[in-house]
Amino acid sequence: MNWFPIALFSALSLSTADALSKSELKHTEDIVVAWVREGYAIPFLLIVFFFIEIPPLDSIFFLTLALLVPLEILALFLYVKAIRLSPMSLSIPFMALSPVFIILIAFLLLGEVPSVAGVFGILLIVAGVYALNAGAYSAGILGPFKAILKEKGSLVMIIVAVIYSITGTLGKVAIQHSSPVFFGAFYSIILALAMSVYLIARGRLGMVLSRPASFLPIGLCTAAMALSHFVAISGTQVAYMISVKRTNLIFSVLFGWLFFKESNIRERLVGTIIMAAGVFLIALS
């Protein structure tokens, strides 16, 4: 199996889901769009269970799941909020910071020293962050970094990256105590059910049925992303697959330009490519 195009398809599916979500946020509340991304994926993900065996699930799996779900829901809500608040080309690239936070947490808590490639990867990501706002250099050498503080969506996405650095590690534990494809399908279903409880409490559950023609493509893209993600992982090393999937950062910048007429795309694209290269180095370190 050639895993590379499958991983690339996963990246494209994620960016498409993001673009569709941003468009839908003109008409729909953040929390509803967050539910739509998982809930409307369920019909497509249920098909998976006809083709796989349900693995034995132990107490560690369920404990990990209990820790994951509230964090993932918070991250998903903030993720949707970030792409509403700011251009896609200025918010989604900050997801590249997630592996940086993983390295920092490992260093602070476990004393793990990053490799030379990991250090260079971090430096590339920082350089990419700087390049994203290169136009602010006229305000001083630190202008590009200060510009981040003025972009609410970027700040929110940095918080998301921190949360995903935690959930990413927990997710690996859950997969080790189940199976990649099972967890990919089962997890989205659990997230949708958990968010349904919140929507019921807020009296918003009916809103998830208000625009089915617009919501269904978002769910389809989310399901395609999840399934292709785990199929690609089964064909290669996780680090290689994640490196390719992070091309979604580049797709998102291009989609921001094509569909939302976002400005300063050249500098943002350069910055995003540098950040993606940093993620690649970290993944291979």
ABEGO torsion letter per residue (X at the ends): XBAAAAAAAAAAAAAAAAAAAAAAAAABBAAAAAAAAAAAAAAAAAAAAAABBBBBBBAAAAAAAAAAAAAAAAAAAAAAAAAAABBAAAAAAAAAAAAAAAAAAAAAAAGBBBBAAAAAAAAAAAAAAAAAAAAAAAAEAAAAAAAAAABAAAAAAAAAAAAAAAAAAAAAAAAAABBAAAAAAAAAAAAAAAAAAAAAAAGAAAAAAABAAAAAAAAAAAAAAAAAAAAAAAABBAAAAAAAAAAAAAAAAAAAAAAAGBBGAAAAAAAAAAAAAAAAAAAAX
